[in-house]
Amino acid sequence: MVRRDAIFTPRAFRWVDVVIGASAVATAPALGAAGHPAAAEIPSPGDGMDVESALAAATVAVVVGAAFAMLMVVMRSLLRKATSLQSEMAAVV
């Protein structure tokens, strides 16, 4: 799309929606992985990672995934505004 100078077209929204959906789908298993140690009584093996650190890592993964999805939603709205501005400028020129 960059080579064809077609970034600010309605077709670009489809790709942004795919990225948002993919990040939401990737965050869902992390949410399950964070919810399981938080709700279950899991014995800690003593030679590896503790349950608390696994819970913290899964929680960080959920926060990062959700933040990325929200950032992409904001970027989609900016793309929508830029697309409308470009179409207005094309009409003027």
N, C-alpha and C positions, 0 to 999 in steps of 0.2 A: 504494500500500500504506500510505502514511502517512495519507492521508485516511480510509481505511477502518479504521485502527488494526490493521493486519494484518502488522506488521513481524515480530513474534515468532511466526510460524507456519512450518510446514515448507515452505510454498511459497516463502519467502524464500531458502531454501538454493539453489533452482534459479538465482536471479539471481546469487547470490554465486559459484556454480560457473561461470556464464557469464562473469562478470568475470575469474575466475581463468584460464579457458580462453582468453579473448581476450588477456589479458596474456601468456600463454605463447606463443600463436600470434604475437603482435606481437614478442616477444623473439627468436623463432627466426630471422627474417631478419637481425636485428642481430647475432646470433651468427655467422651466415654471413658477414656483412660484416666482422666483426672477425677471423674466421678466415682469410679470403682474403688480406688484406694481411700478416697474420702469417706465412703459409706461402709466399706467392709473392714472386718477385722483380719488383717493379713499379718502373719508372723514374719518377723524380720530375720533373714538368714545370718546375720552376724559377720559374714565374710565379704559381703558385697554392698550394694547400695541400699540404704535404709528406705523404708516406705515413705518417710517424710520427704526425702530428696526426690524420689520418683514422683510423688504427688506435686512437688514444686516444679519439676521439669515438665510434667504434663500440663500444669496450670500455665506455665510460661508459654508453652506451645499453643494453648487455647487463646491466650491474650494476644500473642503475635499474629495468629491466624485471623482473629476477629478484627484486630487493628488494620491488618492488610485489606480485609474485605471492606471495612469502612473507608479506608483511603481510596480504594478503587471506586466506591460509590461516589465519593467527592470528585474524583477524576472524571467519572462519567458525566456528572453535571457540568463540569468545566468543558468537557468535550462537546456537550450539547450546546452550551453557550457559544463556544468558538465556531461550531458548525453554523449556527444561525447568523453569527456576525459575518462569517465568510460568505454565506449566501446573500446577505444584504449588501456586502461590498461588491460582490459579483454583479448584482443588479444595478448598482450605482455606476460601476465602471463599464 
